[in-house]
Amino acid sequence: MSFLGLGVDASQASWARSSPTAPRHHPVKSYWWLLLFPGLLMSTTLLALNFLGDGLRDALDPRRRER
C-alpha cells in the first residue's frame, strides 16, 4: 500500500524491514512462558464461555423445550 501513500514511512519499522535485523535467538524459544501461560488462560476462558453459552441456549431456547 506504500505506492498509494498509505504505507509506513521509510523511517518506521515494518515486518519486512525488521526480519533481517532480528536477533539471533528466537523470543518464543527463549521466553516460552510469555506465550504459554496467557495462551492457556485465554483457551480456558474461551472454553468456559463456550460451555456457558451452550448451557444458556439449552435452558432458554423455547424451540428446544420438550413438551
N, C-alpha and C positions, 0 to 999 in steps of 0.2 A: 504494500500500500504506500510505500515511500514515494513511488513515482507519481502518485496523486497528491502528495504533500500531507498525507495522513499518518505516515510512519513516524518512528522516533528520529530525533536529531542524531547527527553523527557523534555528538559528544555523549549521548545517553547510551546506556548498556542495552543490549538485546540478547536473546538466546543465541543467535547465530554468532554474534561477536564475542560472547563470553565463553563459548565452548573451547576454543583453542587456548584460552588463558586460564582455564580451570585448574585447580590444584591437582597434584598427582594422586592424592588419596581421595577416595570417593566418600562423601559425607555420610551416606547410608551405611557403608561398611564400618566407618569409624564411630559413628554415633547412632547405632541401630535403635536404641531405646527411644530416641526422639521421634521415630516413626512408629514403632511397635505399640507403645502404650496409648498414645492418642488414637491410633487405629483400632485397637481393641475396645477402648471406651466408646468410640463412635459406633463400631459394629454392634456392641452390646446395647447401646441406647436405641439404635435403629431397629434392632430385633425386638426389643421390648415394646417400642411404639407400634411395630407391625402387629404384634400379638394383642396389644391393647385395641388397636383399630379393628382387628378381626373379632375380638370379643364384643366390642360395641356394636359392630354390624350385626352379629348374631343375636344380640339382645334387643336391638332397636329396630331391625328391619321388619316391617309388617308383612311383607310378601313371603318371608321365610318362616313365619309362625305356623305351627301345626294347629289344625282345627280339631 
